């Protein structure tokens, strides 16, 4: 059976506003001005550490060496599902794909947040092929080890695996793993 590996943010769920509001709350702690949602959204995709660094630099608030990442993660944990929603039609698409493929999830979002978000939105059961967050020993995308691990668990190969994502990080991950995107 083929394997379909999905990205999370921007692919399955619209988490833009919760991420942006969390980033702007972090900036307020540093006395820095808020950034437009669209600017913050453009910084998402390579994990929380990179997002925090980019946000702080864009707002002129320095770098993430003083606990900013931990602060951001605490803020985001509070705001995780304030506005985040499953994209319309997504569950119908998963229902169509599920009988003919093993579905899995690979995200750069920390595992704790991923699990809470999937549970709150009723998506956990769609991914019997596995759920891998960006804070595991397998590394973060574009490292191909997450895809390779999911392939090994599903008993698939590069010819029968598809990565579904929304960013250049996902394209790079697929290329490094040798799978279709």
ABEGO torsion letter per residue (X at the ends): XBBBBBBABGAABBAAAAAAAAAAAAAAAAGBBBBBAAAAAAABGAEAAAAAAAAAAAAGAEBAAAGAAAAAAAAAAAAAAAABBBBBGAAAAAAAAAAABBBBBBBABBAAAAAAAAAAAGAAAABAAEBBBAABAAEBOABAAAAAAAAAAAGBBAAABBBBBABAAAAAAAAAAGBBX
